[in-house]
Amino acid sequence: MQFSSRRKKTGTSLQSELYGQHLQFYGQPPLENISLSEFETFAVERLKLLKTVESLGVSYVKLTDQYKSKLEKELKALNFPYSEFEKRRKDHISHFILRLAYCQTEDLRRWFIQQEVDLFRFRFGDLDPKQQLEFLHKNNLHYVTISSEEKMELKDQLINSSFGISGITVKEHEFYKVPFQDALDLVRSRKVYLKQGYAYIPHQDIVTIVLNDFRTRLSKALALTARSLPAVHSDERLQPLLNHLSHAYVGQDYSIQKNVGKISLDQIDSLSGKSFPLCMRQLHQALRENHHLRHGGRMQYGLFLKGIGLSLEQALQFWKSEFIRGKVDADKFDKAYAYSIRHMFGKEGKRTDYTPYSCMKVILSNPPSQGDHHGCPFRHSDPELLKQKLQVYKVSPSGINQILELVKGMHYQLACQKYFELTHNVSEDAAFSLNHPNQYFVESQKLLGGGKDVKREQETPQRLQENSAPRGPTAAQEVAANSSQHVAEMTEDLDSFFQDA
């Protein structure tokens, strides 16, 4: 795999220039050759990192000691300690790979920019003052510092408008004079002194200006990258991988082989109210009320039930018993629907063992239309309807407000995790980060069962621990390779078998 550019620089001199600093604006794309396996590994590990940044950014106040310590721990676990030359190379290349994957839609671009900006903020704050100045100079960010005379003249105003600045320390701090429109965040929060269209910013707050610059550059770069997508998609090796990365799930595989026979049909109604995530709970309720689900709902709910332990025989009995209560008779079910269920269990067609949908796939693919019940309620439901649904499920008013705030900020998985915490009476600092509907079910059963899952599940906690441990490059390669080669093709193939007759 080769990254190309019009700039003619040797690989050695380019790497020395790019990786000699702790931090960069990602202005120059990588030019070296890398293998497809390394391409996949870098992409998966950076995606894990950005998802961690998102989760921590909502769970903790950004840049607090607790936030910093947890993010630092995750950086090391994912082999992103930026003090090492080789890890800076990985940082550079992985950023550009995800640019290709996340430039495709406005929602994807917005998410990518926010997580990269938060990561950049953390890393810039981790530099000492000398390194920060070196970064500013290297990137031609020559902000004008005010003279000692002007500083003394405006001493009282600077002290009153700047946090942590006193009459004793004002002489020791550098103040930058920048156009106020470049410091709107600081102006909005009234953290700087304004005079004649200029904001006077102490060095400790210069990160805000740098972040605005970084955000603007990255936004423009993603727009340019989007224009180049047709050329990238012409490479049949990359297109399925990049399409999958934008809604990739890199956690545990909840396949039928691990859970077969773990539940009975009599348990489903009870489990739906106690341990199903909201997306599956609404699908189950719609199925019971209408005795039918359209193909999108059958796919999403059918694979979920398969993942929690429904066997093929149970699945056929479950769907048939419900459908024949509606407008589908037994003969029509056998002809129009039974094949697709056997296909989902790998007994027909390519005989592939299909896996349940992850949260990202539910959120980003196949949005529901009128008459559908699939999708993510936090992403696809009207806020007022979502509020009513949460009230019916006896979520407290304060809890509903917390969930709706997360939804407003487009943190749909975190909203679901908050729903989990509120309905299970657990602390806000949950011991897991929710990425999969079946993970929700497993964690719920562990809590409700005092650490045990439904039925013969003694081996699950150990398996979960192994999957939640930091993955090395080999494991990451396996995840990326398997998903990129099979998931998109498998799902498209399965879609065709679920169309209504």
VENNOR-V926437 format. One record per pair of residues at least 24 apart in sequence whose ideal C-beta (glycine too) atoms are under 10 Angstrom apart, sorted by the first residue. I is the first residue (numbers start at 0). J is the second residue. D is the distance in Angstrom with one decimal. If there is no record, write none. Layout:
i = [I;I]
j = [J;J]
d = [D;D]
This chain:
i = [0;0;0;0;0;0;0;0;0;0;0;0;0;0;1;1;1;1;1;2;2;2;2;2;2;2;2;2;2;2;3;3;3;4;4;4;6;14;14;14;14;15;16;17;17;17;17;18;18;18;18;18;18;18;18;18;19;19;19;20;20;20;20;20;20;20;20;21;21;21;21;21;21;21;21;21;21;21;21;21;22;22;22;22;22;22;22;22;22;22;22;22;22;22;22;22;23;23;23;23;23;23;23;23;23;23;24;24;24;24;24;24;24;24;24;24;24;25;25;25;25;25;25;25;25;25;25;25;26;26;26;27;27;28;28;28;28;28;28;28;29;29;29;29;29;29;29;31;31;33;33;33;34;35;35;35;35;35;35;35;36;36;36;36;36;36;36;37;37;37;37;37;37;38;38;38;38;38;38;38;38;39;39;39;39;39;39;39;39;39;39;39;39;39;40;40;40;40;40;40;40;40;40;40;40;40;40;40;41;41;41;41;41;41;41;41;41;41;41;41;41;41;42;42;42;42;42;42;42;42;42;42;42;42;42;42;42;42;43;43;43;43;43;43;43;43;43;43;43;43;43;43;43;43;43;44;44;44;44;44;44;44;44;44;44;44;44;44;44;44;45;45;45;45;45;45;45;45;45;45;45;45;45;45;46;46;46;46;46;46;46;46;46;46;46;46;46;46;46;46;47;47;47;47;47;47;47;47;47;47;47;47;47;48;48;48;48;48;48;48;48;48;48;48;49;49;49;49;49;49;49;49;49;49;49;50;50;50;50;50;50;50;50;50;50;51;51;51;51;51;52;52;52;52;52;52;52;52;53;53;53;53;53;53;53;53;53;53;54;54;54;54;54;54;54;54;55;55;55;56;56;56;56;56;56;56;56;56;57;57;57;57;57;57;57;57;57;58;58;58;58;58;58;58;59;59;61;61;61;61;62;62;62;62;62;65;66;66;67;67;67;69;70;70;70;70;70;71;71;72;73;74;74;74;74;75;76;76;76;77;77;77;78;78;78;78;78;79;79;81;81;81;82;90;90;94;94;95;95;96;96;96;96;97;97;97;98;98;98;98;98;98;99;99;99;99;99;99;99;99;99;99;99;99;100;100;100;100;100;100;100;100;100;100;100;101;101;101;101;101;101;102;102;102;102;102;102;102;102;102;102;102;102;103;103;103;103;103;103;103;103;104;104;104;105;105;106;106;106;106;106;107;107;107;107;107;107;108;108;108;108;108;108;109;109;109;110;110;110;110;111;111;111;111;112;112;112;112;112;112;112;113;113;113;115;115;115;115;116;116;116;116;116;117;119;119;119;119;119;119;120;120;120;120;120;123;123;123;123;123;124;124;126;128;128;128;131;131;131;131;131;132;132;132;134;135;135;135;135;135;135;138;138;138;138;140;140;140;140;140;141;142;142;142;142;142;142;142;142;142;142;142;143;143;143;143;143;144;144;144;144;144;145;145;145;145;145;145;145;146;146;149;149;149;150;150;153;153;153;155;156;156;156;156;157;157;157;157;158;159;160;160;160;160;160;160;160;160;160;160;161;161;161;161;161;161;161;161;161;162;162;162;162;162;162;163;163;163;164;164;168;169;171;172;172;172;173;173;173;173;173;174;174;174;174;174;174;174;175;175;175;175;175;175;175;176;177;177;180;181;181;181;181;181;182;182;182;183;183;184;184;184;185;236;237;238;239;239;239;239;239;239;239;240;240;240;240;240;240;241;242;242;242;242;243;243;243;243;243;243;243;243;243;243;244;244;244;244;245;245;245;246;246;246;246;246;246;246;246;246;246;247;247;247;247;247;247;247;247;247;248;248;248;248;248;248;248;248;248;248;248;248;248;248;249;249;249;249;249;249;249;249;249;250;250;250;250;250;250;250;250;250;250;250;250;250;250;251;251;251;251;251;251;251;251;251;251;251;252;252;252;252;252;252;252;252;252;252;252;253;253;253;253;253;253;253;253;253;253;253;253;253;253;253;253;254;254;254;254;254;254;254;254;254;255;255;255;255;255;255;255;255;255;255;255;255;255;255;255;255;255;256;256;257;257;257;257;257;257;258;258;258;258;258;258;258;258;258;258;258;258;258;258;258;259;259;259;259;259;259;259;260;260;260;260;260;260;260;261;261;261;261;261;261;261;261;261;261;261;261;262;262;262;262;262;262;262;262;262;262;263;263;263;263;263;264;264;264;264;264;264;264;266;266;266;266;267;267;267;267;267;270;270;270;270;270;270;270;270;272;272;273;273;273;273;273;273;273;274;274;274;274;274;274;274;274;274;274;274;274;274;274;274;274;275;275;275;275;275;275;275;275;276;276;276;276;276;276;276;276;276;276;276;276;276;276;276;276;276;276;276;277;277;277;277;277;277;277;277;277;277;277;277;277;277;277;277;277;278;278;278;278;278;278;278;278;278;278;278;278;278;278;278;278;278;279;279;279;279;279;279;279;279;279;279;280;280;280;280;281;281;281;281;281;281;281;282;282;282;282;282;283;283;284;284;284;285;285;285;286;286;286;286;286;286;287;287;288;288;289;289;289;289;289;289;290;290;290;290;290;290;290;290;291;291;291;291;291;291;291;291;292;292;292;292;292;292;292;292;293;293;293;293;293;293;293;293;293;294;294;294;294;294;294;294;294;294;294;294;294;295;295;295;295;295;295;295;295;295;295;295;296;296;296;296;296;296;296;297;297;297;297;297;297;297;297;298;298;298;298;298;298;298;298;298;298;298;298;299;299;299;299;299;299;299;299;299;299;299;299;300;300;300;300;300;301;301;301;301;301;301;301;301;302;302;302;302;302;302;302;302;302;302;303;303;303;303;303;303;303;303;304;304;304;304;305;305;305;305;305;305;305;305;305;306;306;306;306;306;306;306;306;306;306;307;307;307;307;307;307;307;307;308;308;308;308;308;308;308;309;310;311;311;311;311;311;311;312;314;314;314;314;315;315;315;327;331;334;335;335;335;336;336;336;336;338;339;339;339;339;339;340;340;341;342;342;342;342;342;343;343;343;347;348;348;348;348;349;349;349;349;351;351;351;351;351;352;353;353;353;353;353;353;354;354;354;354;354;354;354;354;355;355;355;355;355;356;356;356;356;357;357;357;357;357;357;357;357;358;358;358;358;358;358;358;358;358;358;359;359;359;359;360;360;360;360;361;361;361;361;361;362;362;362;362;363;364;364;365;365;375;375;375;375;375;375;376;376;376;376;376;377;377;377;377;377;377;377;377;377;377;377;377;377;378;378;378;378;378;378;379;380;382;382;385;389;389;389;392;392;392;393;393;394;394;394;395;397;398;401;415;416;419;419;423;430;431;431;432;438;438;438]
j = [31;32;33;34;35;36;37;38;39;92;96;234;236;237;29;30;31;32;33;28;29;30;31;32;33;38;91;92;95;96;28;29;30;28;29;30;30;84;87;88;91;84;137;87;88;90;91;81;83;84;85;86;87;88;90;91;84;87;137;81;87;126;130;133;134;137;138;81;82;87;90;122;123;125;126;127;130;131;133;134;81;87;90;119;122;123;125;126;130;131;133;134;137;138;209;213;87;90;91;94;119;122;134;137;138;213;119;134;137;138;140;209;212;213;216;217;220;90;91;94;95;98;115;119;213;216;217;220;138;216;220;91;95;91;92;94;95;98;220;224;88;91;92;93;94;95;96;88;92;88;92;96;476;236;237;240;476;479;480;483;472;473;475;476;477;479;480;89;92;93;96;472;476;92;93;96;236;237;240;479;483;96;240;244;475;476;477;478;479;480;481;482;483;484;78;89;93;470;471;472;473;474;475;476;477;478;479;480;78;88;89;90;91;92;93;94;95;96;97;472;475;479;92;93;95;96;97;99;100;240;241;243;244;247;249;475;479;483;77;93;96;244;247;249;470;472;474;475;476;477;478;479;480;482;483;76;77;78;79;89;93;249;469;470;471;472;475;476;478;479;77;79;89;90;92;93;94;95;96;97;114;115;118;244;77;93;96;97;100;101;111;114;244;245;247;248;249;359;475;479;73;76;77;79;247;249;250;432;434;469;470;475;478;73;74;76;77;78;79;90;93;97;114;118;93;94;97;101;110;111;113;114;115;117;118;110;114;247;248;249;250;359;412;432;434;76;77;114;118;432;113;114;115;116;117;118;120;121;110;113;114;117;118;409;410;412;413;432;410;412;413;416;429;432;433;434;117;121;432;113;114;117;118;120;121;408;410;413;404;405;408;410;412;413;414;416;417;413;416;417;427;428;429;432;427;428;117;120;121;124;117;120;121;124;206;428;117;121;121;124;125;428;117;118;121;122;125;121;125;469;469;118;121;122;125;469;468;469;470;469;470;475;469;470;471;472;475;118;122;122;125;126;125;118;122;118;217;220;224;237;240;241;244;241;244;245;217;220;221;223;224;225;221;224;225;227;228;231;232;237;240;241;244;245;224;231;237;240;241;242;243;244;245;246;247;221;224;225;241;244;245;220;221;222;223;224;225;226;227;228;231;241;245;221;224;225;228;232;241;242;245;225;245;363;221;225;245;362;363;378;409;221;225;244;245;246;363;217;218;221;222;224;225;218;221;409;245;363;409;410;217;218;221;245;213;214;215;217;218;220;221;214;408;409;213;214;217;221;210;211;213;214;217;210;206;209;210;213;214;217;206;207;209;210;213;205;206;209;210;213;203;206;206;173;202;203;202;203;205;206;209;173;202;205;209;175;202;205;208;209;212;209;212;213;216;175;205;208;209;212;175;173;174;175;176;177;181;200;202;205;208;209;174;175;176;177;197;173;174;175;176;202;173;174;175;176;197;199;200;174;176;174;176;199;174;199;192;194;199;192;192;193;194;199;191;192;199;201;192;192;185;189;190;191;192;193;198;199;200;201;185;190;191;192;199;200;201;203;204;188;190;191;201;203;204;201;203;204;201;203;201;201;202;201;202;203;200;201;202;203;205;198;199;200;201;202;204;205;199;200;201;202;204;205;208;200;205;208;211;207;208;211;212;215;207;208;211;207;211;208;210;211;211;483;483;487;482;483;484;485;486;487;488;479;480;482;483;484;487;483;364;483;486;487;359;360;479;482;483;484;485;486;487;490;359;479;482;483;359;363;364;356;357;358;359;360;361;362;363;364;486;357;359;360;363;478;479;482;483;486;354;355;356;357;358;359;360;361;434;435;438;478;482;486;357;359;434;470;474;475;478;479;482;357;358;431;432;433;434;435;437;438;463;466;467;470;478;357;434;435;437;438;441;462;463;465;466;467;306;352;354;355;357;435;437;466;478;481;482;302;303;305;306;307;308;354;355;356;357;435;436;437;438;440;441;302;305;306;345;352;353;354;355;437;302;304;305;306;307;308;309;310;311;314;343;344;345;352;353;354;355;345;352;306;308;456;458;459;462;305;306;307;308;309;310;437;440;441;452;453;454;455;456;459;305;308;309;310;311;313;344;308;309;310;312;313;454;455;306;307;308;309;310;444;452;453;454;455;456;459;304;307;308;309;310;313;440;444;453;454;308;309;313;453;454;304;309;313;314;316;317;320;307;308;453;454;304;307;309;313;317;304;307;308;440;443;444;447;453;392;422;422;423;440;443;444;446;447;307;419;422;423;439;440;441;442;443;444;445;446;447;448;452;453;300;303;304;307;436;439;440;443;303;358;361;375;376;377;415;416;418;419;422;433;435;436;437;438;439;440;443;375;376;377;380;385;388;389;392;394;402;414;415;418;419;422;436;439;303;356;358;361;362;372;373;374;375;376;377;378;379;380;415;436;439;303;304;307;355;361;373;436;437;439;440;376;388;392;418;372;373;374;376;380;388;392;371;372;373;374;376;321;372;372;388;391;371;372;373;317;318;321;322;325;372;321;324;325;372;321;324;325;326;370;372;320;321;322;323;324;325;326;327;318;321;322;324;325;326;327;499;318;321;322;371;372;373;497;499;367;368;370;371;372;373;497;498;499;336;339;365;371;373;493;494;495;496;497;498;499;364;365;366;367;368;371;372;373;374;494;497;367;370;371;372;373;374;497;322;336;339;340;343;373;497;499;339;343;353;355;356;365;373;490;493;494;496;497;355;356;360;361;365;367;371;372;373;374;375;436;355;356;372;373;436;339;340;343;344;353;355;493;497;343;344;353;354;355;356;436;437;490;493;355;356;361;435;436;437;439;440;343;355;437;440;340;343;344;345;352;353;354;355;437;353;354;355;356;435;436;437;438;440;441;355;436;437;440;441;444;452;453;437;440;452;453;454;455;456;344;344;340;341;343;344;345;346;344;340;341;343;344;340;341;344;500;500;500;498;499;500;496;497;499;500;496;493;495;496;497;498;496;497;496;492;493;495;496;497;493;496;497;496;492;493;495;496;488;489;492;493;485;488;489;492;493;489;485;486;489;490;492;493;435;437;481;482;485;486;489;490;435;436;437;438;440;435;436;437;490;412;434;435;436;437;438;482;486;411;412;415;416;433;434;435;436;438;439;411;412;434;435;435;436;486;490;411;412;415;435;436;409;411;412;415;411;487;490;490;494;406;411;412;414;415;436;406;411;414;415;418;402;403;405;406;409;410;411;412;413;414;415;417;418;406;409;411;412;414;415;411;406;406;407;414;418;421;422;418;421;422;421;422;418;421;422;421;421;422;427;439;442;443;446;447;467;463;467;467;463;466;467]
d = [9.4;6.7;5.1;6.7;5.8;9.7;8.0;5.2;9.9;9.8;9.4;9.1;8.1;8.0;9.3;7.9;7.7;5.0;8.0;5.3;4.5;5.6;6.9;8.3;8.0;9.9;10.0;7.7;6.9;9.3;8.0;9.6;6.9;5.4;8.5;5.6;7.9;8.2;9.1;6.9;9.0;9.4;9.3;7.6;8.1;9.9;6.0;9.7;9.5;5.3;8.5;9.2;4.2;5.8;8.8;7.1;8.4;8.7;9.1;9.5;8.1;9.5;8.1;7.2;6.5;6.4;9.2;5.4;7.1;7.6;9.9;7.2;9.1;8.0;6.1;9.9;6.2;9.9;9.1;7.7;7.3;9.0;9.2;7.4;5.5;6.2;8.8;6.7;8.1;9.0;9.7;5.7;9.4;9.3;9.6;9.8;8.2;8.4;7.0;9.1;9.7;10.0;8.4;8.6;8.0;10.0;8.7;9.0;9.4;5.7;9.4;9.1;7.8;6.1;5.8;8.3;9.4;9.0;6.9;5.3;7.0;8.1;8.5;9.4;8.7;8.0;7.4;7.5;8.1;7.1;8.2;8.6;9.7;8.7;9.1;9.6;5.5;8.8;9.4;9.6;8.0;5.8;4.9;9.8;9.2;6.1;9.3;8.4;8.1;9.7;6.6;9.4;10.0;6.5;8.6;8.2;9.8;9.4;8.5;8.9;9.0;9.8;9.7;5.2;9.8;8.0;6.9;9.0;8.2;9.9;10.0;8.6;8.3;8.1;9.2;6.3;9.3;8.3;7.7;8.5;9.6;8.8;6.7;8.8;7.8;6.2;9.6;8.5;3.4;6.0;9.8;8.8;6.2;9.7;9.7;8.9;8.9;9.7;9.7;5.4;8.7;9.4;4.8;4.9;9.6;9.0;6.2;9.0;9.9;9.4;5.8;9.0;9.6;5.5;4.0;9.2;9.4;6.0;9.0;9.4;8.8;9.1;9.1;6.2;9.9;4.5;6.2;9.0;7.1;7.7;8.6;9.8;5.6;8.2;9.7;9.2;6.6;9.0;9.6;9.0;9.7;8.0;7.1;5.3;8.5;9.7;9.5;4.8;8.1;9.8;5.9;4.4;9.6;8.5;9.3;9.7;5.0;6.8;7.6;7.7;6.7;8.6;9.9;8.0;9.9;8.0;5.5;10.0;9.9;9.0;8.0;8.0;8.2;7.9;9.0;3.7;6.8;9.9;7.2;5.7;9.8;9.7;9.5;9.7;9.9;8.5;9.2;6.6;8.3;9.3;10.0;9.7;6.6;9.4;6.0;9.7;6.4;9.6;9.9;9.3;8.2;9.0;5.8;9.8;9.6;5.7;9.0;10.0;9.9;9.2;8.1;8.1;9.7;6.7;7.1;9.3;5.2;9.7;6.1;9.4;8.3;9.9;8.5;7.3;9.7;9.8;7.4;9.1;8.4;7.4;9.2;4.1;7.2;8.8;7.0;9.9;7.8;9.7;10.0;8.2;9.7;9.0;8.5;7.5;7.4;9.0;8.0;9.1;9.5;7.4;8.9;4.9;8.4;9.5;5.1;5.2;9.8;7.9;7.8;7.7;5.5;7.8;10.0;9.9;6.9;8.3;7.6;9.4;8.6;8.0;6.6;8.3;9.9;5.0;8.8;9.4;8.6;9.5;9.2;8.3;8.0;5.4;9.6;9.8;9.7;9.7;8.7;9.3;9.5;6.6;7.5;5.3;9.7;4.9;9.3;9.2;9.0;7.6;8.9;9.8;7.0;7.0;8.5;8.9;9.6;8.8;6.8;7.3;8.0;9.8;9.5;7.2;7.0;6.2;9.5;9.2;9.9;8.2;7.0;8.2;8.1;9.8;9.0;8.3;5.8;9.7;9.8;8.5;8.3;9.6;8.6;9.0;8.7;8.9;9.8;8.7;8.8;3.9;8.7;6.9;8.4;8.9;8.8;9.9;8.3;7.6;9.4;9.2;9.6;6.5;8.3;9.8;9.9;9.5;9.2;9.5;9.3;9.4;8.7;9.6;9.2;8.2;7.8;9.3;7.0;8.9;8.4;6.9;6.3;9.7;5.3;9.5;9.8;6.4;9.5;8.6;7.7;6.0;9.7;7.7;9.4;5.3;8.2;9.5;9.9;10.0;9.7;8.2;4.7;7.8;8.3;3.9;4.8;9.4;8.3;7.3;9.0;9.8;9.2;7.9;6.0;8.5;4.5;7.6;8.5;4.3;4.3;9.0;8.7;7.0;9.7;9.5;9.3;9.5;9.3;6.7;6.7;9.7;8.1;8.0;6.2;8.9;8.0;8.7;9.9;9.8;9.6;9.3;7.9;9.6;7.5;8.9;9.8;10.0;5.5;8.8;8.0;9.0;7.4;4.9;7.9;9.3;7.9;9.3;9.6;7.5;9.4;10.0;7.2;9.7;8.1;9.9;7.1;9.2;9.2;6.2;9.9;5.5;6.0;9.9;7.1;8.9;9.3;8.8;8.0;8.6;6.2;9.9;5.8;9.2;6.4;5.4;7.6;9.2;9.1;8.1;6.6;5.5;8.8;8.9;6.4;9.0;8.8;5.8;8.9;9.2;5.3;6.2;7.7;8.7;9.6;6.3;9.6;9.0;7.0;9.0;7.9;9.9;7.4;8.0;8.4;9.0;8.6;9.5;7.9;9.7;10.0;7.6;9.4;7.3;10.0;8.5;8.1;9.4;9.6;9.9;8.7;7.8;6.7;6.7;9.9;9.3;9.8;4.1;7.6;5.7;9.0;7.9;9.5;6.9;7.0;9.5;9.7;6.5;5.0;7.5;9.2;5.2;6.7;5.9;7.6;8.7;8.4;5.0;7.5;5.3;9.5;6.8;10.0;9.8;9.9;8.4;8.3;8.9;6.1;8.9;6.7;7.5;6.8;9.7;4.7;9.3;7.8;7.9;9.0;5.6;6.1;7.7;9.3;7.7;9.6;7.3;7.0;5.8;4.0;8.2;9.5;7.6;10.0;9.3;9.8;7.0;7.0;7.2;8.0;8.4;4.9;8.3;7.7;9.6;6.2;9.8;8.3;8.1;8.0;8.1;6.9;9.7;6.1;8.6;9.6;8.9;9.9;5.1;6.0;7.5;9.4;7.4;4.4;9.4;8.6;9.9;5.1;6.6;5.7;7.5;9.8;9.7;7.4;4.8;8.0;7.2;8.9;6.1;7.6;7.9;8.9;6.2;9.6;9.1;5.7;6.4;8.1;9.9;6.4;5.9;7.7;9.1;7.8;9.0;8.2;7.2;9.8;9.3;9.3;9.0;9.5;6.0;7.6;9.3;8.4;4.7;7.2;7.8;9.4;8.5;4.0;8.4;8.8;8.8;9.8;9.1;9.7;6.1;9.9;9.3;9.0;5.8;5.5;9.4;9.5;5.7;5.4;9.6;9.9;8.5;8.8;7.8;8.2;6.7;9.6;9.7;7.7;9.0;4.0;5.3;8.9;7.1;4.0;6.1;9.7;8.0;6.5;8.7;9.9;8.7;8.1;6.2;8.5;8.4;9.0;9.7;8.4;3.0;7.3;5.6;6.7;9.9;6.1;6.4;9.8;9.0;7.6;8.7;8.8;9.4;8.0;8.2;9.8;7.7;5.4;7.8;7.8;7.4;9.6;9.7;8.7;9.7;5.0;6.0;9.8;6.9;9.9;6.7;7.9;9.8;8.7;9.9;8.8;7.2;8.2;6.8;8.5;7.7;6.8;9.0;4.1;7.7;9.1;9.6;5.7;9.0;9.9;9.4;9.5;8.2;8.7;8.6;9.6;9.0;8.6;8.8;4.0;7.8;10.0;6.6;5.1;9.8;9.1;6.5;8.5;3.7;7.3;8.5;7.7;9.8;8.2;6.8;9.7;5.8;8.4;5.3;8.0;9.5;9.2;9.7;5.0;6.8;9.4;7.8;7.9;7.7;8.3;9.5;9.4;6.7;8.3;6.7;8.8;8.6;9.1;9.7;6.8;8.6;8.9;9.5;8.4;7.8;7.2;8.4;6.5;6.2;4.1;8.7;9.7;8.6;9.7;8.9;8.7;8.9;9.2;9.4;7.9;8.3;8.8;6.3;8.3;5.4;8.8;9.4;9.7;6.2;8.7;5.6;9.8;8.3;7.7;7.7;9.9;6.8;3.0;8.6;9.3;9.3;7.4;5.5;4.8;6.6;6.3;9.2;8.6;6.1;4.4;6.6;9.4;8.2;9.8;9.7;5.7;6.8;9.0;9.2;7.6;9.5;8.6;9.9;8.0;5.8;9.4;6.6;5.6;8.2;9.7;9.3;7.4;9.0;7.5;9.0;8.2;9.4;7.2;9.9;7.7;10.0;7.7;8.7;8.3;9.7;7.6;8.4;9.6;8.5;9.0;9.7;6.8;8.6;9.9;6.3;8.5;9.8;9.5;9.1;7.6;5.2;8.7;8.8;3.7;5.6;9.8;8.9;6.8;9.8;9.9;8.3;9.6;8.2;9.8;8.8;8.0;7.6;6.6;8.1;8.6;8.6;9.4;9.1;9.0;9.8;6.0;9.7;7.7;7.5;9.9;8.3;9.1;4.7;8.8;8.9;4.1;7.3;8.6;8.3;4.9;7.3;9.1;8.7;7.5;8.3;7.9;9.9;9.7;9.1;6.6;5.9;9.3;9.2;9.3;9.0;8.4;9.2;8.6;6.1;9.4;9.2;7.6;7.0;5.5;5.8;8.3;9.2;9.2;9.9;7.9;6.2;9.1;5.2;8.3;9.1;9.8;9.6;9.7;5.7;9.1;8.3;7.9;8.7;9.2;7.8;10.0;6.0;8.9;9.2;6.0;8.7;7.3;10.0;9.9;5.4;6.4;9.4;10.0;10.0;9.5;8.3;9.7;10.0;9.2;4.0;9.2;9.3;8.7;5.8;9.0;9.6;8.0;7.3;9.2;10.0;9.6;9.3;9.7;6.7;9.7;9.5;8.3;9.5;5.5;6.2;8.0;4.4;3.0;7.6;7.9;9.9;7.9;6.2;9.2;5.0;7.1;7.0;9.2;8.9;8.8;9.0;8.6;6.4;7.8;9.9;10.0;8.9;9.0;6.5;5.6;7.7;7.8;8.8;9.4;6.4;9.9;8.3;9.5;9.2;9.0;9.8;7.4;9.5;8.7;3.7;5.4;5.9;9.6;5.5;9.1;6.5;8.7;5.5;8.3;4.2;7.6;8.8;7.8;8.2;9.7;6.4;4.9;4.3;8.8;9.4;9.9;8.0;7.6;8.5;8.9;8.4;5.7;9.3;8.9;7.8;9.0;9.9;7.7;8.3;7.4;8.4;6.7;7.2;9.2;5.2;8.4;5.6;8.9;6.4;8.5;9.6;9.9;9.0;4.4;7.8;9.7;8.4;9.7;9.6;8.6;7.4;9.6;8.5;6.8;5.8;9.3;9.2;9.0;9.8;8.3;6.6;9.8;6.1;7.0;4.3;6.0;9.3;9.0;9.9;8.7;5.1;7.3;9.6;9.6;5.5;6.3;9.7;7.9;10.0;8.6;9.8;10.0;9.3;6.7;6.7;9.9;9.3;7.7;8.6;6.6;9.4;9.7;7.1;3.8;9.2;8.7;8.1;4.3;9.7;7.9;9.3;8.4;9.2;6.2;5.3;8.2;8.8;9.6;7.9;10.0;9.4;9.4;7.2;7.5;9.5;8.9;9.3;8.3;7.3;6.6;8.7;4.4;8.9;6.5;9.7;5.5;8.9;7.9;7.0;5.7;7.6;9.2;9.4;7.7;7.8;9.7;8.0;4.0;9.6;8.8;9.3;8.1;6.8;8.1;9.1;4.1;5.3;8.7;9.1;9.4;9.5;8.7;6.9;9.6;5.0;8.8;6.6;7.8;8.2;8.0;7.0;8.5;9.5;7.2;9.1;7.9;6.7;9.5;7.6;9.1;5.5;7.8;8.3;9.4;9.8;9.5;6.1;8.0;9.3;6.0;9.7;9.0;9.9;9.6;9.5;8.1;8.5;9.8;7.3;6.7;5.1;9.7;9.7;8.2;7.0;9.0;8.6;9.7;6.2;4.9;7.9;8.8;8.8;9.8;9.6;7.6;5.0;7.1;9.8;6.9;5.4;5.9;6.7;8.5;8.8;9.5;8.0;7.4;9.0;9.4;9.9;8.4;8.0;9.2;9.7;9.9;9.3;7.1;9.7;5.6;7.6;9.7;9.9;9.9;8.0;9.2;8.2;10.0;5.6;8.5;9.1;7.6;9.4;9.3;9.0;9.0;8.5;9.2;7.5;9.3;7.7;5.2;9.4;8.6;4.3;8.1;9.0;4.3;5.9;9.5;8.0;8.0;8.2;4.6;9.3;8.8;9.6;9.2;8.7;6.5;7.7;9.0;7.6;8.8;9.6;8.6;9.5;7.2;9.6;8.3;7.1;5.5;6.9;6.8;9.1;8.7;9.4;7.1;9.6;7.1;9.1;7.7;9.1;8.5;7.1;9.0;8.6;9.7;9.7]
